[in-house]
Amino acid sequence: MTAHLPSVELPRYLQAGDPGWSTSADVIVVGSGIAGLTCALRLRERVGRVLLVTKTVLSAGSTQWAQGGIAAALDPEDSPQEHLDDTLIAGVGLCDADAVRALVTEGPVRVRELVALGAEFDRAPGGDILLTREGGHHRDRIAHAGGDATGAEISRALIAALDRVKNDPEIEVIEHALVVDLLTDAEGRVCGVTLHVIGEGQQGGVGSAYARAVVLATGGLGQIYSSTTNPSVATGDGMAAALRAGARLTDLEFVQFHPTVMYLGEGAIGQQPLISEAVRGEGAFLVDDTGERFMQGRHPQADLAPRDVVARAIVARMRESGAEHVWLDARHLSADFLERRFPSIVARCRELGCDPATQLIPVAPAQHYASGGIWTDLHGRSSIPGLYACGETACTGVHGANRLASNSLLEGLVFARRIADDIADRFAGGDLMAAVPVEPDDDRGLLAADRRRAVQRAMTSGSGVVRSAAATEETHAALRALLAEPSSAQPTTQAWETTNLAHLGLALTAAAHARAETRGGHERLDFPERDDASWLGHLHHVRSGRELTMSYVHQEDSGR
Ligand code: SIN
């Protein structure tokens, strides 16, 4: 039985000044993580003019922070089928098997192309790419770079590739550009974006960019919570703009809380230091205050069980003991090994006063990844014609209720290529013609930038790692009250981001309230069991009229 919260209305646009300039391209790619860069580079080879816009600088997104690595069946002993099996288990019944098959079969080829492009993965003395293991994987299949700096190396290689084509007039990059909203025509097809360029951009202030297709690769929404492993730019801008424009968003309640985030104290807010699952992959283990290895006997894979299982076990142990965190013990791995294998993590821990070679690391779960997002099909097409979504912004169906470790970089890589090729093929077939946007009307909203902490507090207390009907109801009411406040907020980047977080918070919380079971990243205190009879399916959100509506689709009927 679906318990619905009071209905809410969403404005179509964020409050913003009238566009003072315009530009056009064949395709606009928004975001410069692995998904956005891969897509833009491939599009450049296959279509006319590509415009790549990114909110701060090219390297600022979540990709840069990815530690563990990229999963792919690269070992001759491994197979895409085994990778598929592990992904489906982690997704707890809600993955789209066809999407996962695309991921695991195309993944190895895409990783090899990344190597050919210049990404340098760690290698064994014989030259083979070194592979490690993370939670939920039954084989060593995680390729890594710089020990624990995989995302940074991939980002470096992709930006270098972009740099090599920077004189090509067919590709333009605009940094410091926040996409405010999507432009759509009278039939609802996407025809561009409004964006605000700050600082060094050639054209300042709010402008319009027109295109035949738009790809949103804007990353996650981690800043919706008080603490997260995500960087400050992860404010769900693409997801929120798509929601306001009428796109379908799916599986928002499945937020992944990473089990081992360094605990910096109760009041720590913003981006927190991640201790990669690969540290457990190399033999570190969790203990409680008494030294008990509490993952043993809880799951056949113990400390390397899927991420949701480990996070839930930690929260349960913290609840039982009243402790604010548990501990990660990596001391037996030795200083020499830790410094070589995890140089960034060791340096960060030491900066923060904890030496993993001699001390236990205090850890607790914190927000890490949005498994849901903008619903897409196998080509990355959203429910709005001409609008594509890729990477963490998208819900391709590969993650289900819980993403398997190190599948996120792979998803960005595989689906970016699929999207670029789909757009090029459609252009070649005369599809996706330029459209004329309807004039934005006065259906606008804006929450003041100084309300961000209130949004984060409400989301953390009610829609965080452990939820209940009462807590989600309270969170929803708090968000509604914030958005109903009379506002004379000035349109600024911080205010747009804060409003995006609040809009997504409403949808996420409605889903977290409705899903009366515990599954994957969604834990309900009042419904502690998985309930396939009622909940083997997906919650979709769509803005229809002005109203944000939610519907349930059974897994059997949700094929892409
Ligand atoms: C980690 O290194 O533990 C994170 C990798 C991921 O999010 O898949």
Residues whose N, C-alpha, C, O or C-beta is under 5 A from the ligand:
A	BS01	SIN	Q67 G68 I275 S276 E277 A278 L404 A405 S406 N407
